[in-house]
Amino acid sequence: VLTSSDSSLLQSDLDSLVCWISQSGLSFNVPKCCLLRFYNRTTSRISTSYHIENNCIPSSDSYKDLGIIFPLTYHGPSTIAPSQQKLINTLN
């Protein structure tokens, strides 16, 4: 997400996903959702909030899933596990 237009598109995609999920008789557990923003040194920071079913998705500096901690900031390869380094390389 680099522009406000990108933010709008992402929210539209979230809305479509919520619609599809609810048509299947399911729902999101919003308290278990988390907004993480990954930045590099050249990316401008856009701080848009996103919503699921009119509930703001909480943001966090890090999130642990399947034993991997995803940090907000990146301080170089020596501070993160190899699996996280692979993810960051993929994102860049």
HELIX and SHEET records of a PDB file:
HELIX    1   1 SER A    4  GLN A   23  1                                  20    
HELIX    2   2 VAL A   30  LYS A   32  5                                   3    
HELIX    3   3 PRO A   77  THR A   79  5                                   3    
HELIX    4   4 PRO A   82  LEU A   91  1                                  10    
SHEET    1   A 2 HIS A  51  ILE A  52  0                                        
SHEET    2   A 2 ASN A  55  CYS A  56 -1                                        
SHEET    1   B 2 SER A  62  ASP A  65  0                                        
SHEET    2   B 2 ILE A  68  PRO A  71 -1                                        
END                                                                             
